[in-house]
Amino acid sequence: MVRILFGVLWACDASFKWQPGFIHGQTLHDELGKVSQVNTPVIHQWLALMNVVGMANPPVFAVVIAVIETLAALAIIFGVLSNAAFVGSAILSFSIWSGVEAFHLPFHSGMTDLGPSVGYIFASLALFFAAAGSTWSVDSWLRPHLGAFVWLAAPAVEARGA
């Protein structure tokens, strides 16, 4: 049940990416614009790279992000290739936190959190380690058909205790 609710949360987040302002790349400059505020060399270079990638073709970048978030939401809700979905959503969340949110830098007095993406990272990894895709999922049907790629799906309920 927690997996499905987390997938719905991803779906809500993905729905914002399909809004005209984002999907046409109109808000990306604001969202990727923290590069000038961060002076730590390595982090500044990473943010500059993310800015160059995102601003090279804003509408294409926006559509790619919207599609990836939508696929992550659907995979988590329906439990399709759950292991890949959980690890992928953790990587995506880290990319958003480190690139768009700029690690929530620069830190200043009055800050109360590190940004929402950190929670997504930990939730994704917690669901992965809890094998949350083992029940109420497409993985239970898909697992026998994956062959060498069975590791992409959550383990069978019987195999979790072994």
N, C-alpha and C positions, 0 to 999 in steps of 0.2 A: 504494500500500500504506500509506503514512504517513497519507493522508487517511482511510482505513478505520479504522486504529488510533486516530486522533484521534476519529473518530466513536464508536468503542467506548468510549473514555474519557468522552465526553459522555454516552453511554448509561448507563455506570456511575454518573456523577454524577446523571443524571436519575432513576435507580432509587432513589436515596436520597430524592429529592423525593416519591416515591410512598409512602414509609413513613408509617404512621399519625401519628406525632408531628408531622411536617411538614405532611402533607396536611390535617390537621384544624386547622392553624394554632396548635398548642400550643407550638411552639418559636420562632415568629416574634418574640415579645417579646425573647427572649434574643439572637436573631440581629440584630434591628434596634435593639437597645438601646444601641449605642455613642454615641448622640447626646449623652448627658450627659458623656461622657469627652472630647469634642473641643470646644475653645473657639475655634478659628479661625472667625470670623464666617461667611464664605461657605460653608465646608465644614459648619459646624454647621447652617446653614439648609438645605443640601441634605440632610443626614442627617435633619433634622426633617421635611422634606417626604417623604422615603422612609418614615420611620416612620409618618407620618399615612396615607400611601397603603396601606402594608402592614397597618396595624392597623385601618383602617376596616372591613374585613371579612376577617379572617385566613384563613378557609378558602377563600374565593374567590381571594384573592391567591396562596395556596399552590398551588391547582389551576392557575391561569394560569401560574405559574412552572414547574410540573411539565410542563404541556403544551408550553410553549415550548421547554424543554430537551429534551424527548422528540422534538419535531419537528426541532430543530436536529441532534440525534444521527442521526435517520433520514435527513435530507437530506444530511448529511456522509457517512454510511456508504454510501448508495446513489448519491451524486453527483447529487442532484436540485436543479436551480437552484443550482449550486455557488457562483457568485459571490454570490448573495443569502445563501446559507447561511453562507459564510465571513464576509462583512461583518456579517451579523446576529449571528453567534456572537461576533464581536469586540465589537459594541455591547452584547450581553447580558453578556459577561464584564466589560466596563468598568462596566456598571451594577451588577453584583454587587460588583465591587471598590470602586467609589465609594460604593455605598449600603449594602450589607450588611457588607462588610469595612471600611468607613470609611477607605479608602486605607491600611489597616493602622495607623491612628493610634490613640492618640498614640504617637509613636516613643519608645523607651526603650532604655537600655543592655541589651545582651544580645540584641537583635533580630537575626535572621539572614536575613530575607527580607521581601519586600513582599506576600507572600500568593500563593496559587496562581493566582488569576484573572489576574494579570499575564502569566503564562506562556500562558494560554489566549488572551489578546489577541494576543500576538506569534505564536503558532502559527497562529491563524486568519488573520491577515494574511499570514503567510509562505505558507500554502497558497493563499491568494487570488492573491498575486503570482506564485506558481509555476504557476498554472493547474492546480492539482491535480485539478480536476474534469473535466479533458479526457479522461482515460482511465479505463477500467473504471467507467463511470458511466451513469446514465440520461440525463444531459445529451446524450450522443452521439446518442441516439434522439430526444430531446425538442427539441433545438436547431432543426431544420428546421421545427418546428410552432409556434415561439414568435413568429414575425413580428417586430413592433416591440419585443417584450420579450426578444429573443435575448440582450441584455446581462445578463439574470439568470442565464444558464447560462455555464459555463466555455467559453472559445473552443475551436474545433475544433483537433485536433492539427496539421493543416496550417496553420492560421492563426496559430499561436503564433510561428512563426519569421518571419512576414512583417512 
